[in-house]
Amino acid sequence: YGVIFFDEIDALAQERGMYTGSSGAPERVTGQLLDLLEGFHALHPHLTVIGATNRLYLIDSAFRARFDKIIEVSAPDKEAAYSIAAIYAKKIPIDRYLIKEKGGEEEARSYLVRKMVGYMYSDNYVETEIGRIKRADTITGRFIAQIFHYARDKALEERTLLMLKKGTISNEDMKRMWNNEGIETILDAGSKTNDLQKKYKRIEDIGVNMVHLKEGFDKFVQRRAEEILASGYEGMPEEETGMHF
């Protein structure tokens, strides 16, 4: 028994004849994959082949027919986003002052999840050079994870900056970079660490707050919207395209 998984399989098995004037390489790759799928089943009846895509309409129709089932994993609604965000909220350090303000760590995590999901699913639109899209239509589980990972990394970056400023890091290479290669200037660490020192008594008090989460969403949502619009989001009905971003 075994499983072969192709992520973003639309990059490999594109509809033949889609690109006129091409070298023919995409068509040859698709043809080879069709032959391989036939061979897999004949030689290995217990082998499972899985392909993942958010652009089903790009995949060659004959290639799609080789799969027994096409399963839709739709984008999360607001309730599902709460559940996903709650999972990632358990994996981040929380700002100690937020914990104190909300009356406990779990209360602070619940607050961040509730506020962040509300922020993501507001009625606002994301404006891009190629069109606009509702903020809610950009949300996926992977995007939520990206936001929380960004927020975690920013909080840990702030801890590191403050440790370097206070001279409490023992790593000599990092000290050398800080002192000799202008890292403090590049990161604008001077003003940042001054603000951090005013707010936090201890380095371990620094953690994720809504500023980090909103910054993560705002940083990535523009590119996310452009990717969706460029892939034909507005031009084809979802039931025909299978586009589940």
C-alpha positions in Angstrom: 0.0 0.0 0.0 1.2 3.5 -0.7 0.2 7.1 -1.5 1.6 9.5 -4.2 0.6 13.1 -3.6 0.9 15.9 -6.2 0.5 19.4 -4.8 -0.6 22.1 -7.2 -1.0 19.4 -9.9 -2.4 22.0 -12.3 1.2 23.1 -13.0 2.0 19.6 -14.4 -1.2 18.4 -16.1 -2.5 21.5 -17.9 -5.2 21.3 -20.6 -3.6 20.4 -23.9 -3.9 23.0 -26.6 -4.3 25.8 -24.0 -1.1 27.6 -25.1 -0.9 28.0 -28.9 2.5 28.4 -30.3 4.2 26.7 -27.3 7.1 24.3 -27.7 4.7 21.4 -26.9 6.4 20.6 -23.6 3.2 21.0 -21.5 1.3 18.6 -23.7 4.1 16.1 -23.6 4.2 16.2 -19.8 0.5 15.8 -19.6 0.6 12.8 -21.9 3.4 11.2 -19.9 1.4 11.7 -16.7 -1.7 10.1 -18.3 0.4 7.0 -19.2 1.9 6.9 -15.7 -1.5 6.9 -14.1 -2.6 4.0 -16.2 0.6 2.1 -15.3 0.2 2.8 -11.6 -3.2 1.1 -11.5 -2.1 -1.9 -13.6 1.1 -2.5 -11.6 0.1 -1.3 -8.2 -3.6 -1.8 -7.5 -3.2 -0.7 -3.9 -1.4 2.6 -4.7 -3.5 5.7 -4.1 -2.8 8.9 -6.2 -3.9 12.2 -4.8 -3.7 15.6 -6.6 -4.4 19.0 -5.0 -5.3 22.1 -6.9 -7.1 25.4 -6.5 -7.5 25.7 -10.3 -9.3 22.6 -11.5 -10.3 24.3 -14.7 -6.7 24.3 -15.8 -6.2 20.6 -15.6 -6.6 18.5 -18.7 -10.0 16.9 -18.9 -8.7 13.4 -19.7 -6.3 13.7 -16.7 -9.2 14.6 -14.4 -11.1 11.6 -15.6 -8.3 9.3 -14.4 -9.3 10.1 -10.8 -12.2 8.2 -9.2 -13.3 11.1 -7.1 -13.0 14.9 -7.1 -13.5 16.2 -3.6 -14.2 19.9 -3.0 -12.6 21.5 0.1 -14.3 24.8 0.1 -12.9 28.0 1.6 -13.7 28.4 5.3 -16.7 30.4 6.4 -16.5 32.6 9.5 -17.3 29.7 11.9 -14.7 27.5 10.4 -12.2 30.4 10.5 -12.8 30.6 14.3 -11.9 26.9 14.7 -8.8 27.2 12.5 -7.6 30.4 14.2 -8.1 28.8 17.6 -5.7 26.0 16.7 -2.9 28.4 15.7 -3.6 30.7 18.6 -2.5 27.8 20.9 0.9 27.8 19.3 1.9 31.4 19.9 3.3 33.3 22.9 0.7 35.8 24.2 1.5 39.3 25.3 1.6 39.3 29.1 -0.2 42.6 29.5 -3.0 41.3 27.3 -3.3 38.2 29.5 -3.5 40.5 32.6 -6.1 42.7 30.9 -8.3 39.8 29.8 -8.0 37.9 33.1 -6.1 34.9 31.9 -4.1 33.3 29.1 -7.1 31.4 27.6 -9.2 34.5 27.7 -6.5 36.4 25.9 -6.2 33.7 23.2 -10.0 33.7 22.7 -10.0 37.5 22.5 -7.3 37.5 19.8 -9.2 34.8 17.8 -12.5 36.7 18.0 -11.0 40.1 17.1 -8.9 38.7 14.3 -11.6 36.8 12.6 -13.9 39.8 12.9 -11.2 41.9 11.2 -10.7 39.4 8.4 -14.4 39.0 7.7 -15.3 42.7 7.7 -17.4 44.0 4.8 -14.4 45.9 3.3 -12.9 45.2 -0.1 -9.3 44.7 -1.0 -8.4 47.1 -3.9 -5.7 46.0 -6.3 -4.5 47.3 -9.7 -6.4 44.5 -11.5 -9.7 44.7 -9.6 -11.2 44.3 -6.1 -12.3 41.5 -4.0 -14.1 41.1 -0.7 -11.7 40.5 2.2 -13.6 37.4 3.3 -13.0 35.9 -0.1 -9.3 35.9 0.4 -9.4 33.7 3.5 -8.2 30.1 3.6 -6.8 27.9 6.3 -3.3 28.4 5.0 -3.7 32.2 5.0 -4.9 32.1 8.6 -1.8 30.0 9.5 0.4 32.5 7.6 -1.0 35.4 9.7 -0.4 33.7 13.0 3.1 32.5 12.0 3.9 36.1 11.0 2.6 37.4 14.3 4.6 34.8 16.3 7.8 35.7 14.4 7.3 39.4 15.0 6.9 38.9 18.7 10.0 36.7 18.8 11.9 39.3 16.8 11.0 41.9 19.3 12.3 39.7 22.1 15.5 39.2 20.2 16.0 42.9 19.6 15.5 43.7 23.2 17.9 41.0 24.3 20.5 42.3 21.9 20.0 45.8 23.2 20.4 44.7 26.8 23.4 42.5 25.9 21.8 39.3 27.3 22.4 37.2 24.2 25.5 35.0 24.4 25.7 34.1 20.7 28.9 35.8 19.5 27.9 35.7 15.8 24.7 37.5 16.5 26.5 40.1 18.6 29.0 40.6 15.8 26.2 41.1 13.2 24.5 43.5 15.6 27.6 45.6 16.3 29.5 45.5 13.0 27.1 45.0 10.2 24.5 47.7 10.9 21.7 45.3 11.8 20.4 47.8 14.4 20.1 50.5 11.7 18.6 48.1 9.1 15.8 47.0 11.5 15.3 50.5 12.9 16.0 48.7 16.2 16.8 51.9 18.1 13.3 53.3 18.2 11.7 49.9 18.5 13.7 48.8 21.4 13.2 52.1 23.2 9.4 51.6 22.9 9.7 48.0 24.0 11.8 48.9 27.1 9.1 51.5 28.1 6.3 48.9 27.8 7.8 45.7 29.0 9.7 45.1 32.3 10.8 41.6 31.3 11.7 40.2 27.9 9.4 37.2 28.3 6.5 39.5 28.7 6.6 40.3 25.0 4.1 38.2 23.0 1.6 38.3 20.2 -1.1 41.0 20.3 -3.6 42.4 17.8 -1.0 44.8 16.4 1.0 41.8 15.2 -2.0 39.9 13.8 -3.4 42.9 11.9 0.0 43.7 10.5 0.3 40.1 9.2 -3.1 40.3 7.5 -2.5 43.7 6.0 1.0 42.6 4.8 -0.2 39.6 2.8 -3.8 40.3 1.8 -2.9 42.5 -1.2 -0.8 39.8 -2.8 -3.4 37.2 -2.0 -6.2 39.2 -3.6 -4.1 39.8 -6.8 -3.3 36.0 -7.1 -7.0 35.1 -6.9 -8.1 37.8 -9.3 -5.3 36.9 -11.8 -6.4 33.3 -11.8 -9.8 34.1 -13.2 -11.8 34.3 -10.0 -14.4 36.7 -11.3 -14.6 35.2 -14.8 -15.9 31.7 -14.2 -18.5 30.2 -11.8 -17.0 28.2 -8.9 -19.1 25.1 -9.8 -17.5 25.1 -13.2 -13.9 25.9 -12.2 -13.5 24.1 -8.9 -11.5 27.1 -7.7 -11.3 26.7 -4.0 -8.5 29.0 -2.8 
